[in-house]
């Protein structure tokens, strides 16, 4: 496992995923299209993960382990960015926890609990997203390795 090779093969997909995450977060603030943007971003994200594995094999001579490592790097970096964006939106008052703080008696306690739940959900999502990134990158590698 050559980490320099993995990094070189993963840079463009990581950048693409980070751009997708930021754009999705911005467009997700629009109530009417937020859900549709989220679903579209999920599909595009799967494509980026697949591309990491497939292109890694074709262009950078990845094997399954290299593709899994690239997927893990992509998933962790994207998970951290998503966590930061999610917590920033929550702290800025653009979330369910902010609504709870503003609209209930004893709202600070309810809001703090909601913020904790948001944080736990974001961490869980980052972990699940990383596992999905690894699996899809390995599927992309498998397709590339088995194509004649």
C-alpha positions as CSV (number, residue, x, y, z in Angstrom):
1,X,0.0,0.0,0.0
2,X,1.6,3.2,-1.2
3,X,0.1,6.2,0.5
4,X,1.5,8.7,-2.0
5,X,-0.2,6.8,-4.8
6,X,-3.4,6.6,-2.8
7,X,-3.3,10.3,-2.1
8,X,-2.6,11.2,-5.7
9,X,-5.5,9.0,-6.9
10,X,-7.9,10.3,-4.3
11,X,-7.3,14.1,-4.5
12,X,-9.7,14.9,-7.3
13,X,-12.5,12.8,-5.9
14,X,-12.0,14.3,-2.5
15,X,-12.2,17.8,-4.0
16,X,-15.3,16.9,-6.0
17,X,-16.9,15.5,-2.9
18,X,-16.1,18.6,-0.8
19,X,-17.5,20.9,-3.4
20,X,-20.6,18.7,-3.6
21,X,-21.0,18.9,0.2
22,X,-20.7,22.7,0.4
23,X,-23.1,23.2,-2.6
24,X,-25.6,20.7,-1.0
25,X,-25.4,22.4,2.3
26,X,-26.0,25.8,0.7
27,X,-28.9,24.6,-1.5
28,X,-30.3,22.5,1.3
29,X,-31.3,25.7,3.1
30,X,-34.0,26.2,0.5
31,X,-36.9,24.4,2.1
32,X,-38.7,23.4,-1.1
33,X,-35.8,21.8,-2.9
34,X,-33.6,20.8,0.1
35,X,-34.8,17.1,0.1
36,X,-34.5,16.8,-3.7
37,X,-31.0,18.3,-3.5
38,X,-30.0,15.9,-0.7
39,X,-31.2,12.8,-2.8
40,X,-29.4,14.0,-5.9
41,X,-26.2,14.7,-3.9
42,X,-26.4,11.2,-2.4
43,X,-26.5,9.7,-5.9
44,X,-23.7,11.9,-7.2
45,X,-21.7,11.1,-4.1
46,X,-22.0,7.4,-4.8
47,X,-20.8,8.1,-8.3
48,X,-17.8,10.0,-7.0
49,X,-16.9,7.1,-4.7
50,X,-17.3,4.6,-7.5
51,X,-15.1,6.8,-9.7
52,X,-12.4,6.9,-7.1
53,X,-12.1,3.1,-7.1
54,X,-12.6,2.7,-10.9
55,X,-10.2,5.6,-11.9
56,X,-7.8,4.6,-9.2
57,X,-7.4,1.1,-10.8
58,X,-7.3,2.4,-14.4
59,X,-5.0,5.5,-13.9
60,X,-3.1,4.9,-10.7
61,X,-2.9,1.1,-10.6
62,X,-4.9,0.7,-7.4
63,X,-5.8,-2.7,-6.0
64,X,-8.7,-3.4,-3.7
65,X,-6.8,-2.3,-0.6
66,X,-5.7,1.0,-2.2
67,X,-9.3,1.7,-3.3
68,X,-10.6,0.9,0.2
69,X,-8.0,3.3,1.7
70,X,-8.9,6.0,-0.8
71,X,-12.6,5.6,0.0
72,X,-11.8,5.8,3.7
73,X,-9.8,9.0,3.3
74,X,-12.6,10.5,1.2
75,X,-15.2,9.4,3.7
76,X,-13.4,10.8,6.7
77,X,-12.5,14.1,5.1
78,X,-16.1,14.6,3.9
79,X,-17.5,13.4,7.2
80,X,-15.4,16.0,9.1
81,X,-16.5,18.8,6.7
82,X,-20.1,17.7,7.0
83,X,-19.8,17.7,10.8
84,X,-18.4,21.2,10.8
85,X,-21.0,22.5,8.5
86,X,-23.8,20.8,10.4
87,X,-22.7,22.1,13.7
88,X,-22.1,25.6,12.3
89,X,-25.6,25.7,11.0
90,X,-27.0,24.4,14.3
91,X,-25.1,27.0,16.3
92,X,-26.1,29.8,13.9
93,X,-29.7,29.0,14.5
94,X,-30.5,27.3,11.2
95,X,-31.7,23.9,12.7
96,X,-34.2,22.1,14.7
97,X,-32.2,22.7,17.9
98,X,-32.4,26.5,17.3
99,X,-36.1,26.3,16.9
100,X,-36.4,24.3,20.1
101,X,-34.4,26.9,22.0
102,X,-36.5,29.7,20.7
103,X,-40.0,28.3,21.0
104,X,-40.2,26.3,24.2
105,X,-40.3,27.1,27.9
106,X,-36.9,26.1,29.3
107,X,-35.7,26.3,25.7
108,X,-32.0,26.4,26.5
109,X,-32.1,23.0,28.1
110,X,-34.2,21.5,25.2
111,X,-31.9,23.3,22.7
112,X,-28.8,21.9,24.3
113,X,-30.3,18.4,24.2
114,X,-31.2,18.9,20.6
115,X,-27.7,20.2,19.8
116,X,-26.3,17.1,21.4
117,X,-28.6,14.9,19.3
118,X,-27.6,16.8,16.2
119,X,-23.9,16.2,17.0
120,X,-24.4,12.5,17.6
121,X,-26.4,12.2,14.4
122,X,-23.6,14.0,12.4
123,X,-20.9,11.7,13.9
124,X,-23.0,8.6,13.1
125,X,-23.6,9.9,9.6
126,X,-19.9,10.5,9.1
127,X,-19.1,6.9,10.2
128,X,-21.8,5.4,8.0
129,X,-20.8,7.6,5.1
130,X,-17.2,6.5,5.4
131,X,-18.2,2.8,5.3
132,X,-20.4,3.5,2.3
133,X,-17.4,5.3,0.6
134,X,-15.1,2.3,1.2
135,X,-17.6,-0.2,-0.1
136,X,-18.5,1.8,-3.2
137,X,-14.8,2.6,-4.0
138,X,-14.0,-1.2,-3.8
139,X,-17.0,-1.9,-6.1
140,X,-15.6,0.6,-8.5
141,X,-12.2,-1.1,-8.3
142,X,-13.8,-4.5,-8.8
143,X,-15.6,-3.3,-11.9
144,X,-12.3,-1.8,-13.3
145,X,-10.2,-4.9,-12.4
146,X,-12.7,-7.3,-14.0
147,X,-13.3,-5.4,-17.3
148,X,-11.4,-6.8,-20.2
